[in-house]
Amino acid sequence: MRVEHPTAPEAAPGPRPLLIFPCNGNAIEALDCLGSTYRLLGFVDDSPAKLGRQVHGHEVFPRAAFGDWPEAMVLAVPGSAQSFRSRRALIESLGVAPDRFARVVHPAARVSPLAVLGHNLLVMAGVVITSNARIGHHVCVLPNSVIHHDVQVDDWSLIGSNVTLAGGTRLGENCYIGSGSSVMNGLDIGDGALVGIGSTVIRPVAAGAVVAGNPARPLARAHRP
C-alpha cells in the first residue's frame, strides 16, 4: 500500500476547484469538510433523475464534467453497507488519475503529523488519527471516530461514525465498519469484511465475513473479497 504524507504541499495557492462523485449522503456530509482548501464546482452522478438538479446550491452534472473542468480535483465517495464491495470498481471506472484525487480533512479533525494519509480520502469532523496510523487511498472516515497508534487501514474501506480502532489493528481492503463499533487492539479484519453497527470485535475477522454483536459473531457465509 503506497501512501502519502498529509502535509504534502498543494500545487496551487487558494481554494482548489473540486468535483464530488456521486451525489449521495457521504458527498453531502463532505460539504462541511471543505474548509478553505477546496471550492466546490458541483456534484457528479450517474443517475438521470439527479442530473441538472440543485443540491444545497450546487448543480449535479454527468461524468462529462471531469473533462469539462480538467483542473478540478475529484473526491469520489460512493458506498454504503449495501454497496461497499462495488466501490472499487465504480471509482476505477471514473478514469481519474491518482494525482487528481483530493484529500479532504475537516478542519475540526485531529491528525497526528506522524500519521500517513492516502489520496481520495474523506475525514469528517471530530475524527482523531493518532501517532503513526497509516490510512490508504479511497477511504472515508465518518465523524468522531478514533484511529489509534500502529493502525493500518487499507485502500477502499469505509469507517462509520464513533468507531474505535485500537492500536495495532489492521483493516483490510474494501471493508465496512459500522457506526459505533469498537475493534480490540492487534486484530486483523480481512479484506471485504463487514462489521455491523454497534459491534465489539474481540477476535480476528475473516476476509469477506459479516459479523455483528457484542461480542461480534459471524452472521453470514463469508464473501470472496
Secondary structure as UniProt FT lines:
FT   TURN            6..7
FT   STRAND          16..21
FT   HELIX           25..30
FT   HELIX           31..33
FT   TURN            35..37
FT   STRAND          38..44
FT   TURN            48..52
FT   STRAND          54..55
FT   TURN            56..57
FT   STRAND          58..61
FT   TURN            63..64
FT   HELIX           65..68
FT   TURN            70..71
FT   STRAND          73..76
FT   TURN            81..83
FT   HELIX           84..86
FT   HELIX           87..92
FT   TURN            93..94
FT   HELIX           98..100
FT   STRAND          103..105
FT   TURN            107..108
FT   STRAND          110..111
FT   TURN            113..114
FT   STRAND          116..117
FT   STRAND          121..123
FT   TURN            125..126
FT   STRAND          128..129
FT   TURN            131..132
FT   STRAND          134..135
FT   STRAND          140..141
FT   TURN            143..144
FT   STRAND          146..147
FT   TURN            149..150
FT   STRAND          152..153
FT   TURN            155..156
FT   STRAND          158..159
FT   TURN            161..162
FT   STRAND          164..165
FT   TURN            167..168
FT   STRAND          170..171
FT   TURN            173..174
FT   STRAND          176..177
FT   TURN            179..180
FT   STRAND          182..183
FT   TURN            185..186
FT   STRAND          188..189
FT   TURN            191..192
FT   STRAND          194..195
FT   TURN            197..198
FT   STRAND          200..201
FT   TURN            207..208
FT   STRAND          210..213
FT   TURN            214..215
FT   STRAND          216..220
//
